[in-house]
Amino acid sequence: MSKGKAKAKQIKGKLKETTGDAVGNKRMEAEGRAEKVSGKAQEAVEKAKKSLRDR
């Protein structure tokens, strides 16, 4: 996954989390939070891979 896709996943997760909170849907809120965290983890992996390639 590219860094851009990971960032997009974070944004999508944040939107889902916010929407879930606004409508009182705890499941949607939790799914959004999980998606956001997953995107952050994927972004960190991409940064680490780039760092190793640049050595």
RAURCOR-V640513 format. One record per pair of residues at least 24 apart in sequence whose ideal C-beta (glycine too) atoms are under 10 Angstrom apart, sorted by the first residue. I is the first residue (numbers start at 1). J is the second residue. If there is no record, write none. Layout:
BEGIN
I|J  I|J
END
This chain:
BEGIN
1|38  1|39  1|42  1|43  1|45  1|46  2|42  2|43  2|46  3|42  3|43  3|44  3|45  3|46  3|47  3|49  3|50  4|43  4|46  5|39  5|42  5|43  5|46  6|38  6|39  6|40  6|41  6|42  6|43  6|44  6|45  6|46  6|47  7|39  7|40  7|42  7|43  7|46  8|39  9|35  9|36  9|37  9|38  9|39  9|40  9|41  9|42  9|43  10|35  10|36  10|37  10|38  10|39  10|40  10|41  10|42  10|43  11|35  11|36  11|39  12|36  12|39  13|37  13|38  13|39  13|40  14|39
END
